[in-house]
């Protein structure tokens, strides 16, 4: 079983690498995709058959320990139970259908190779999530799925709207990553060596003593619910999913109709012993589900396109799954997920055919052609509509058209305050910034000279404040890619220095973190120097540069730098983030929050610059504002 399990995880990664290094030839890419999908099907069906032969018992397998230092270790741990089996089967079935469909659907598409790279990367991340044995492994797959979504939403990179929507979706992903990132270090803090999913159920057994206090478990539960709500487009984050449909129809089917939207449900299923232990988290999940069903059902009735209707219908169904989870109906949720995933995938895949059919019908009739469906065009059922005053009917209709103003609400509460603070910081004179930098160097020199542990803790506070200030400055900077890259790297370095000041023994882990950040920063500065050699970004900060087409090699280098700086699992910075949070929380748990927020803000700032530089048409799109 262990070999089959590893094959299920690694075959999509092998397929991604084969496509990446193969020439841009449709026949070869299609052949690689088809054969890797077949091999994955053999591995999945073989694994499920072997699991069934063992009586459907939970199976855990540790491949190797990726990193270990003192009492911290990061094992490559995999786990299969009935939840993972259901998701694994659906992932394989939907992914196989999408690959077969896309081999013809995307024929002669300019981004044929790029599309298959993205969906194989997505499949690898998704299998990593489904078969993860710990929250650390789940977070690694979570990041891979997020960046794959980011690339596929912006697949039609010549148009400004898909690029803007890609940034919008990635922003929500990064914000909700706060829940999973902080939840990861909290699991280390609370459960120590027992943060494996296979051990959670025993830890929360009715006859066992709870592994942590009510307050700690409540905070961890809220963080998990935040991450699940953002990933599954639940209230108040429902607005991003219909806009993510800007990508190709097959990617919409596999991501936002069938698989990606159900990852929040999977996270809640995996961590159910934690958040279902008390009634308050259950009530929160129930409330989120009910509010989502209400908003999504109304918004779906006013959508003018098929993809928007399917998106909101899928959001509403996931909201019902949240309600079922809050009521403890785990088996029903799995059946509901499988049915909804296959239905939405089918609806999205046939939507282009429906539109083409209606256009043919319209072209064959001599008179005016109207599509009239009373059930779809009627905003509310007649029995309910007739009982409501006209003012309330109109109010609900406007509410549905505006999708509850959820996007504006999130923007006003989360992003506008941060941008305003960042603008004020960027307006500070250069001399003040130089003096602040000299003060940081003095603080670090004093700490290195050998002061007491208490003094080092106090010295770490201004360094942590400087970390947050630099992140906010990068978040609001739209005029200089170099300043953004420098600010993001400096913020990460200050985070490591602050942790070292608090925990001097953490210097090997801080060095590990720097070994991922500093080379990524250097690579990005090198790529920017080449790409912007003949451009003045300050004069036209909002114009797309389209370097992904005009300078694809250097654009790839910039993308790798972007991934390294945001802690994507391709450099030691991914492990370093977890280690920094673990060390900081062991001394002062409050310090984990600013570090996490800084990491999230840095990712959004650097993603925005990358999109502006690398997306767009080779001929500049004047006035195309991101």
Wavefront OBJ file of the C-alpha trace (Angstrom):
o trace
v 0.000 0.000 0.000
v 2.828 2.401 0.751
v 4.147 2.174 -2.827
v 0.694 2.754 -4.283
v 0.137 5.699 -1.951
v 3.412 7.323 -2.980
v 2.518 6.733 -6.631
v -0.805 8.539 -6.138
v 1.033 11.564 -4.733
v 4.083 11.658 -6.996
v 2.684 10.761 -10.425
v 1.110 14.220 -10.970
v 4.429 15.805 -9.978
v 6.259 13.584 -12.467
v 3.711 14.541 -15.111
v 4.259 18.223 -14.356
v 8.032 17.871 -14.727
v 7.751 15.873 -17.968
v 5.475 18.524 -19.482
v 7.672 21.352 -18.223
v 10.810 19.964 -19.866
v 9.112 18.740 -23.052
v 8.974 20.891 -26.206
v 5.852 22.931 -26.862
v 4.211 20.231 -28.953
v 0.526 19.469 -28.520
v 0.729 15.793 -29.457
v 3.554 15.084 -27.040
v 1.957 17.038 -24.181
v -1.376 15.315 -24.784
v 0.297 11.904 -24.808
v 2.173 12.595 -21.567
v -1.006 13.841 -19.921
v -3.034 10.852 -21.032
v -0.512 8.230 -19.926
v 0.199 9.869 -16.582
v -3.539 10.027 -15.924
v -3.889 6.331 -16.735
v -1.010 5.433 -14.443
v -2.528 7.540 -11.708
v -5.842 5.737 -12.183
v -4.122 2.376 -11.748
v -2.422 3.639 -8.573
v -5.633 5.118 -7.118
v -7.803 2.091 -7.843
v -5.066 -0.249 -6.621
v -4.660 1.716 -3.396
v -8.394 1.755 -2.735
v -8.633 -1.972 -3.473
v -5.750 -2.755 -1.107
v -7.308 -0.500 1.535
v -10.639 -2.315 1.170
v -8.876 -5.699 1.439
v -7.520 -4.591 4.824
v -11.020 -3.948 6.089
v -11.098 -0.160 5.470
v -8.815 0.390 8.460
v -7.046 3.729 8.759
v -3.608 3.566 7.137
v -0.674 5.799 8.076
v 2.715 5.813 6.361
v 5.807 7.917 7.095
v 8.088 8.098 4.093
v 10.964 10.063 5.623
v 11.755 12.972 7.930
v 12.463 16.037 5.802
v 13.901 18.150 8.630
v 14.585 17.605 12.314
v 16.130 19.851 14.939
v 15.796 19.398 18.694
v 12.137 18.522 19.370
v 10.878 19.791 15.989
v 10.532 17.537 12.985
v 8.812 17.720 9.620
v 7.989 14.178 8.482
v 6.568 13.338 5.064
v 3.569 11.628 6.613
v 0.579 10.248 4.716
v -2.794 9.085 5.984
v -5.729 7.314 4.338
v -9.191 6.913 5.833
v -12.709 7.040 4.443
v -12.596 10.836 4.054
v -9.323 10.689 2.130
v -10.544 7.718 0.070
v -13.705 9.534 -1.039
v -11.780 12.664 -2.010
v -9.006 10.672 -3.710
v -11.483 8.827 -5.917
v -13.327 12.006 -6.912
v -10.037 13.804 -7.623
v -8.910 11.024 -9.942
v -12.263 10.727 -11.736
v -12.704 14.464 -12.302
v -9.048 15.035 -13.192
v -9.122 12.196 -15.739
v -12.237 13.617 -17.376
v -10.718 17.110 -17.521
v -7.468 15.878 -19.078
v -9.323 13.912 -21.757
v -11.605 16.874 -22.427
v -8.797 19.437 -22.618
v -6.709 17.471 -25.089
v -9.261 18.496 -27.739
v -10.929 21.551 -26.195
v -7.666 23.534 -26.000
v -6.425 22.511 -29.441
v -4.262 25.298 -30.936
v -4.599 27.356 -27.777
v -1.494 29.513 -27.272
v -1.165 28.444 -23.648
v -1.694 24.711 -24.210
v 1.475 23.651 -22.416
v 1.035 26.241 -19.689
v -2.477 24.971 -18.945
v -1.420 21.341 -18.532
v 1.482 22.352 -16.315
v -0.929 24.216 -14.044
v -3.509 21.441 -13.745
v -0.846 18.787 -13.064
v 0.607 21.057 -10.399
v -2.892 21.445 -9.004
v -3.409 17.667 -8.981
v -0.122 17.190 -7.100
v -1.109 19.744 -4.466
v -4.582 18.303 -4.156
v -3.314 14.746 -3.665
v -0.873 16.080 -1.085
v -3.775 17.637 0.819
v -6.046 14.611 0.573
v -3.386 12.132 1.699
v -1.595 14.386 4.206
v -0.981 12.876 7.620
v -0.397 16.143 9.481
v -1.390 19.765 9.236
v 2.162 20.644 8.068
v 1.796 18.430 5.006
v -1.706 19.753 4.403
v -0.419 23.332 4.426
v 2.225 22.467 1.805
v -0.440 21.123 -0.530
v -2.673 24.082 0.326
v -0.018 26.496 -0.972
v 0.492 24.510 -4.189
v -3.238 24.495 -4.921
v -3.396 28.238 -4.223
v -0.633 29.168 -6.656
v -2.096 26.855 -9.322
v -5.433 28.653 -8.974
v -3.630 31.975 -9.255
v -2.043 30.949 -12.563
v -5.171 29.478 -14.096
v -7.431 32.418 -13.287
v -4.899 34.637 -15.087
v -4.561 32.128 -17.948
v -5.944 34.639 -20.474
v -3.276 37.105 -19.463
v -3.810 39.414 -22.451
v -6.998 40.747 -20.852
v -6.874 42.938 -17.707
v -9.967 41.433 -16.053
v -8.626 37.873 -15.575
v -5.408 39.319 -14.153
v -7.308 41.499 -11.688
v -9.486 38.570 -10.664
v -6.423 36.367 -10.167
v -5.024 38.925 -7.737
v -8.407 39.186 -6.002
v -8.610 35.414 -5.474
v -4.969 35.174 -4.394
v -5.540 37.986 -1.897
v -8.348 36.042 -0.247
v -6.225 32.895 -0.286
v -3.322 34.650 1.407
v -5.510 36.261 4.032
v -7.198 32.983 4.924
v -3.772 31.316 5.031
v -3.387 33.183 8.314
v -5.784 30.661 9.809
v -3.918 27.635 8.546
v -0.426 29.018 9.168
v -1.160 30.086 12.738
v -3.155 26.910 13.239
v -0.098 24.887 12.235
v 2.145 26.341 14.928
v -0.719 26.171 17.456
v -1.013 22.455 16.768
v 2.705 22.079 17.554
v 2.260 24.161 20.683
v -0.812 22.324 21.964
v -0.360 18.765 20.740
v 3.465 18.511 20.514
v 4.306 15.204 18.813
v 0.632 14.252 18.527
v -0.495 16.620 15.784
v -0.966 13.736 13.366
v -4.496 13.374 12.034
v -4.508 9.705 13.002
v -4.017 10.670 16.659
v -6.527 13.519 16.914
v -9.563 11.304 17.370
v -8.001 9.454 20.289
v -6.918 12.726 21.899
v -10.477 14.056 21.855
v -12.133 10.831 22.928
v -14.996 11.321 25.357
v -13.118 9.386 28.047
v -9.848 11.285 27.577
v -8.690 14.519 29.165
v -8.764 17.367 26.592
v -5.247 18.097 25.280
v -5.671 21.860 25.828
v -7.870 24.422 27.525
v -11.155 25.747 26.199
v -9.702 29.125 25.149
v -6.803 27.592 23.204
v -9.007 25.088 21.409
v -11.522 27.815 20.591
v -8.849 30.026 18.995
v -7.499 27.072 17.015
v -11.029 26.216 15.895
v -11.693 29.786 14.726
v -8.461 29.769 12.725
v -9.417 26.504 11.024
v -12.891 27.844 10.220
v -11.356 31.010 8.739
v -9.113 28.993 6.425
v -11.978 26.699 5.406
v -14.366 29.586 4.734
v -11.916 31.410 2.480
v -10.972 28.335 0.465
v -14.586 27.272 -0.046
v -15.849 30.819 -0.800
v -18.155 30.895 2.204
v -19.547 33.991 3.894
v -18.139 36.648 3.834
v -15.706 35.554 1.082
v -18.318 34.339 -1.434
v -17.594 37.066 -3.982
v -14.267 35.780 -5.327
v -15.439 32.473 -6.794
v -17.627 33.761 -9.702
v -14.802 36.110 -10.686
v -12.386 33.190 -10.712
v -14.379 31.760 -13.625
v -12.349 34.008 -15.937
v -10.069 31.054 -16.606
v -10.731 28.346 -19.216
v -13.943 26.375 -18.736
v -12.127 23.092 -17.890
v -10.138 24.818 -15.137
v -13.360 26.319 -13.784
v -14.832 22.822 -13.715
v -11.949 21.155 -11.911
v -11.143 24.023 -9.570
v -14.232 25.957 -8.641
v -16.998 23.584 -9.570
v -15.749 20.202 -8.400
v -12.597 20.083 -6.314
v -10.992 23.266 -5.017
v -14.199 24.687 -3.590
v -14.635 21.551 -1.454
v -11.206 21.807 0.185
v -12.630 23.893 3.021
v -15.063 21.062 3.689
v -12.147 18.616 3.640
v -10.232 20.728 6.161
v -13.212 20.746 8.499
v -13.628 16.985 8.101
v -9.943 16.389 8.833
v -9.926 18.610 11.921
v -13.421 17.732 13.104
v -12.230 16.420 16.503
v -10.792 19.887 17.246
v -13.531 22.314 16.241
v -16.497 20.047 17.000
v -15.350 19.498 20.594
v -17.319 22.553 21.799
v -20.684 24.013 20.800
v -19.491 27.540 19.947
v -17.346 26.539 16.909
v -20.204 24.328 15.736
v -22.546 27.299 15.973
v -20.089 29.445 13.980
v -19.872 26.816 11.206
v -23.662 26.533 11.181
v -24.101 30.310 10.963
v -21.565 30.631 8.139
v -23.346 27.907 6.192
v -26.807 29.440 6.654
v -25.645 32.952 5.690
v -23.821 31.594 2.657
v -26.877 29.683 1.457
v -29.009 32.820 1.794
v -26.613 35.157 -0.035
v -25.528 32.677 -2.724
v -29.075 31.566 -3.511
v -30.231 35.154 -4.037
v -27.122 36.113 -6.028
v -27.430 33.045 -8.269
v -30.925 34.137 -9.378
v -29.588 37.401 -10.800
v -26.506 36.103 -12.643
v -26.485 36.811 -16.376
v -24.035 34.046 -17.356
v -23.938 30.285 -16.967
v -20.630 30.176 -15.106
v -21.841 32.695 -12.535
v -25.002 30.699 -11.908
v -23.083 27.441 -11.491
v -20.555 29.146 -9.210
v -23.172 30.482 -6.822
v -25.112 27.216 -6.951
v -21.944 25.376 -5.918
v -21.261 27.927 -3.153
v -24.776 27.382 -1.809
v -24.331 23.605 -1.795
v -21.052 23.910 0.107
v -22.892 26.143 2.569
v -25.352 23.299 3.122
v -22.359 21.005 3.713
v -21.170 23.398 6.424
v -24.588 23.066 8.062
v -24.369 19.274 7.830
v -20.897 19.333 9.374
v -22.120 21.490 12.250
v -24.827 18.899 12.890
v -22.260 16.076 12.881
v -23.484 14.382 9.676
v -20.069 13.377 8.382
v -21.244 10.508 6.174
v -23.910 12.666 4.543
v -21.316 15.358 3.819
v -19.151 12.871 1.913
v -22.087 11.744 -0.234
v -23.125 15.347 -0.765
v -19.595 16.307 -1.809
v -19.336 13.497 -4.361
v -22.692 14.293 -5.920
v -22.097 18.039 -6.052
v -18.566 17.652 -7.475
v -19.664 15.460 -10.383
v -22.762 17.564 -11.105
v -20.936 20.916 -11.183
v -18.125 19.496 -13.267
v -20.635 18.219 -15.810
v -22.564 21.516 -15.855
v -19.459 23.578 -16.513
v -18.080 21.255 -19.173
v -21.316 21.292 -21.189
v -21.921 25.045 -20.765
v -19.959 26.012 -23.941
v -22.008 23.491 -25.928
v -25.265 24.952 -24.606
v -24.230 28.460 -25.560
v -23.116 27.319 -29.024
v -26.411 25.450 -29.508
v -28.472 28.511 -28.578
v -26.439 30.677 -30.941
v -27.098 28.220 -33.772
v -30.817 28.222 -32.965
v -30.838 32.015 -32.909
v -29.144 32.119 -36.303
v -31.679 29.735 -37.847
v -34.844 31.613 -36.888
v -36.228 34.502 -38.919
v -37.917 36.351 -36.047
v -36.655 37.721 -32.731
v -35.269 35.004 -30.493
v -35.856 35.095 -26.745
v -34.822 32.584 -24.128
v -37.510 32.510 -21.489
v -37.482 30.241 -18.493
v -39.861 31.289 -15.767
v -38.113 29.232 -13.135
v -34.747 30.859 -13.820
v -35.885 34.430 -14.489
v -38.282 34.628 -11.581
v -36.328 36.101 -8.718
v -38.361 34.384 -6.005
v -41.015 31.650 -6.063
v -44.464 33.080 -6.619
v -45.750 31.986 -3.217
v -43.010 33.941 -1.453
v -42.867 36.846 -3.898
v -46.563 37.640 -3.672
v -46.462 37.765 0.118
v -43.676 40.374 0.259
v -44.122 44.153 -0.062
v -42.805 45.694 -3.284
v -40.162 47.654 -1.381
v -38.761 44.478 0.176
v -38.808 42.684 -3.180
v -36.827 45.485 -4.791
v -34.423 45.629 -1.849
v -33.714 41.915 -2.075
v -33.246 42.171 -5.829
v -30.698 44.970 -5.510
v -29.010 43.068 -2.657
v -28.697 40.017 -4.916
v -27.393 42.053 -7.861
v -24.697 43.562 -5.651
v -23.901 40.145 -4.155
v -24.548 41.468 -0.676
v -21.748 44.059 -1.022
v -19.455 41.437 0.517
v -16.456 42.452 -1.581
v -16.801 46.080 -0.537
v -17.213 45.012 3.090
v -14.052 42.890 3.073
v -12.135 45.603 1.238
v -13.167 48.321 3.692
v -12.467 46.250 6.797
v -9.262 44.471 5.768
v -7.373 46.165 2.954
v -8.178 49.884 2.987
v -6.870 50.492 6.538
v -3.625 48.683 5.697
v -3.200 50.629 2.463
v -3.847 53.947 4.188
v -1.229 53.227 6.843
v 1.204 52.098 4.155
v 0.707 55.282 2.129
v 1.444 57.405 5.178
v 4.599 55.413 5.859
v 5.758 55.773 2.250
v 5.294 59.536 2.552
v 7.888 59.716 5.349
v 11.084 61.498 4.316
v 14.191 59.569 3.312
v 16.201 60.904 6.263
v 13.713 59.464 8.751
v 13.970 56.083 7.052
v 17.785 56.222 7.171
v 17.726 57.079 10.865
v 15.304 54.226 11.541
v 17.615 51.833 9.705
v 20.609 52.997 11.741
v 18.581 52.532 14.918
v 17.849 48.922 13.903
v 21.550 48.275 13.359
v 22.343 49.736 16.789
v 19.709 47.514 18.413
v 21.081 44.407 16.739
v 24.647 45.346 17.729
v 23.610 45.843 21.369
v 21.839 42.479 21.419
v 24.857 40.738 19.891
v 27.163 42.242 22.509
v 25.716 39.945 25.168
v 22.836 41.445 27.135
v 20.394 39.660 29.406
v 17.499 37.605 28.064
v 14.998 40.151 29.360
v 16.803 42.979 27.565
v 16.863 40.972 24.336
v 13.099 40.545 24.536
v 12.615 44.283 24.873
v 15.047 44.881 22.008
v 13.047 42.529 19.788
v 9.932 44.716 20.058
v 11.175 47.635 17.894
v 12.556 45.115 15.399
v 9.147 43.446 15.136
v 7.537 46.863 14.736
v 9.967 47.661 11.926
v 9.046 44.338 10.280
v 5.367 45.327 10.205
v 6.179 48.858 8.978
v 8.268 47.554 6.079
v 5.519 45.089 5.079
v 2.891 47.820 5.022
v 5.206 50.001 2.974
v 5.564 47.234 0.373
v 1.807 46.647 0.377
v 1.069 50.253 -0.635
v 3.967 50.737 -3.051
v 2.856 50.767 -6.691
v 5.700 52.708 -8.269
v 8.890 50.698 -7.780
v 9.201 46.905 -8.144
v 12.714 47.124 -6.716
v 11.459 48.779 -3.529
v 8.760 46.141 -3.146
v 11.263 43.316 -3.580
v 13.689 44.958 -1.133
v 10.916 45.634 1.394
v 9.570 42.088 1.294
v 13.028 40.605 1.781
v 13.861 43.101 4.546
v 10.595 42.354 6.347
v 11.371 38.636 6.305
v 14.920 39.241 7.537
v 13.645 41.447 10.376
v 11.214 38.696 11.372
v 14.125 36.260 11.636
v 16.222 38.772 13.599
v 13.355 39.430 16.030
v 12.972 35.702 16.688
v 16.730 35.364 17.204
v 16.666 38.218 19.731
v 13.949 36.475 21.730
v 15.356 32.949 21.369
v 19.142 33.049 20.801
v 19.287 29.261 20.485
v 17.053 29.500 17.390
v 19.859 30.828 15.181
v 20.232 27.566 13.149
v 16.537 27.690 12.232
v 16.751 31.406 11.475
v 19.715 30.666 9.209
v 17.658 27.972 7.475
v 14.927 30.536 6.848
v 17.436 33.052 5.484
v 18.870 30.385 3.162
v 15.568 30.455 1.296
v 14.797 34.175 1.501
v 18.134 35.745 0.553
v 18.798 33.717 -2.655
v 15.193 34.313 -3.739
v 15.584 38.037 -3.201
v 18.871 38.108 -5.119
v 17.337 36.163 -8.009
v 14.410 38.587 -8.127
v 16.617 41.676 -8.156
v 18.711 40.184 -10.950
v 15.588 39.402 -13.001
v 14.136 42.865 -12.386
v 17.388 44.523 -13.418
v 17.297 42.730 -16.752
v 13.569 43.136 -17.375
v 13.351 46.823 -16.465
v 16.629 47.900 -18.013
v 14.874 50.017 -20.647
v 11.699 50.853 -18.727
v 10.779 53.503 -16.202
v 8.145 51.848 -14.046
v 7.600 55.001 -11.977
v 6.233 56.902 -14.975
v 3.607 54.282 -15.836
v 3.111 52.043 -12.783
v -0.231 50.612 -13.947
v 0.684 49.434 -17.437
v 1.072 45.699 -17.972
v 4.485 44.835 -19.373
v 3.774 41.324 -20.778
v 7.259 40.032 -19.966
v 5.873 36.486 -19.749
v 5.683 36.563 -23.551
v 8.450 38.944 -24.544
v 11.023 37.680 -21.991
v 9.716 34.257 -20.849
v 12.994 33.050 -19.332
v 13.493 36.060 -17.094
v 9.804 36.095 -16.291
v 10.182 32.535 -14.995
v 13.130 33.620 -12.867
v 11.014 36.407 -11.382
v 8.218 33.925 -10.688
v 10.602 31.598 -8.861
v 11.808 34.556 -6.804
v 8.201 35.405 -5.998
v 7.575 31.836 -4.815
v 10.698 31.794 -2.678
v 9.920 35.091 -0.964
v 6.351 34.052 -0.079
v 7.517 30.793 1.508
v 6.289 28.430 -1.195
v 7.458 24.830 -0.571
v 10.368 24.917 -3.012
v 12.924 26.539 -0.685
v 13.887 26.147 2.995
v 11.877 29.316 3.713
v 8.750 27.131 3.819
v 10.109 25.193 6.787
v 11.626 28.375 8.184
v 8.241 30.082 8.493
v 6.934 27.262 10.648
v 10.113 27.230 12.712
v 10.032 30.990 13.327
v 6.439 30.802 14.493
v 7.225 27.838 16.726
v 10.149 29.605 18.408
v 8.268 32.868 18.807
v 5.197 31.201 20.289
v 7.269 29.184 22.736
v 8.327 32.441 24.403
v 5.623 34.965 23.551
v 2.562 33.611 21.688
v 1.449 37.156 20.847
v 4.430 37.557 18.514
v 3.129 34.920 16.082
v 0.338 37.236 14.913
v 2.469 40.100 13.510
v 4.869 37.649 11.850
v 1.999 35.843 10.142
v 0.292 39.057 9.046
v 3.579 40.348 7.625
v 4.085 37.153 5.636
v 0.575 37.431 4.219
v 0.921 41.120 3.294
v 4.302 40.459 1.679
v 2.787 37.766 -0.528
v 0.013 40.044 -1.771
v 2.402 42.943 -2.447
v 4.840 40.881 -4.446
v 2.094 39.066 -6.392
v 0.656 42.399 -7.540
v 4.012 43.541 -8.900
v 4.600 40.208 -10.640
v 1.230 40.403 -12.397
v 1.847 43.945 -13.588
v 5.227 43.099 -15.003
v 4.551 39.726 -16.591
v 0.913 39.832 -17.734
v -0.731 41.732 -20.587
v -0.190 41.979 -24.319
v 3.246 42.415 -25.850
v 1.951 45.791 -27.015
v 1.345 47.747 -23.828
v -2.261 48.109 -22.720
v -2.470 51.816 -21.977
v -4.787 52.606 -19.131
v -5.203 48.972 -18.073
v -5.154 49.425 -14.305
v -4.673 46.452 -12.008
l 1 2 3 4 5 6 7 8 9 10 11 12 13 14 15 16 17 18 19 20 21 22 23 24 25 26 27 28 29 30 31 32 33 34 35 36 37 38 39 40 41 42 43 44 45 46 47 48 49 50 51 52 53 54 55 56 57 58 59 60 61 62 63 64 65 66 67 68 69 70 71 72 73 74 75 76 77 78 79 80 81 82 83 84 85 86 87 88 89 90 91 92 93 94 95 96 97 98 99 100 101 102 103 104 105 106 107 108 109 110 111 112 113 114 115 116 117 118 119 120 121 122 123 124 125 126 127 128 129 130 131 132 133 134 135 136 137 138 139 140 141 142 143 144 145 146 147 148 149 150 151 152 153 154 155 156 157 158 159 160 161 162 163 164 165 166 167 168 169 170 171 172 173 174 175 176 177 178 179 180 181 182 183 184 185 186 187 188 189 190 191 192 193 194 195 196 197 198 199 200 201 202 203 204 205 206 207 208 209 210 211 212 213 214 215 216 217 218 219 220 221 222 223 224 225 226 227 228 229 230 231 232 233 234 235 236 237 238 239 240 241 242 243 244 245 246 247 248 249 250 251 252 253 254 255 256 257 258 259 260 261 262 263 264 265 266 267 268 269 270 271 272 273 274 275 276 277 278 279 280 281 282 283 284 285 286 287 288 289 290 291 292 293 294 295 296 297 298 299 300 301 302 303 304 305 306 307 308 309 310 311 312 313 314 315 316 317 318 319 320 321 322 323 324 325 326 327 328 329 330 331 332 333 334 335 336 337 338 339 340 341 342 343 344 345 346 347 348 349 350 351 352 353 354 355 356 357 358 359 360 361 362 363 364 365 366 367 368 369 370 371 372 373 374 375 376 377 378 379 380 381 382 383 384 385 386 387 388 389 390 391 392 393 394 395 396 397 398 399 400 401 402 403 404 405 406 407 408 409 410 411 412 413 414 415 416 417 418 419 420 421 422 423 424 425 426 427 428 429 430 431 432 433 434 435 436 437 438 439 440 441 442 443 444 445 446 447 448 449 450 451 452 453 454 455 456 457 458 459 460 461 462 463 464 465 466 467 468 469 470 471 472 473 474 475 476 477 478 479 480 481 482 483 484 485 486 487 488 489 490 491 492 493 494 495 496 497 498 499 500 501 502 503 504 505 506 507 508 509 510 511 512 513 514 515 516 517 518 519 520 521 522 523 524 525 526 527 528 529 530 531 532 533 534 535 536 537 538 539 540 541 542 543 544 545 546 547 548 549 550 551 552 553 554 555 556 557 558 559 560 561 562 563 564 565 566 567 568 569 570 571 572 573 574 575 576 577 578 579 580 581 582 583 584 585 586 587 588 589 590 591 592 593 594 595 596 597 598 599 600 601 602 603 604 605 606 607 608 609 610 611 612 613 614 615 616 617 618 619 620 621 622 623 624 625 626
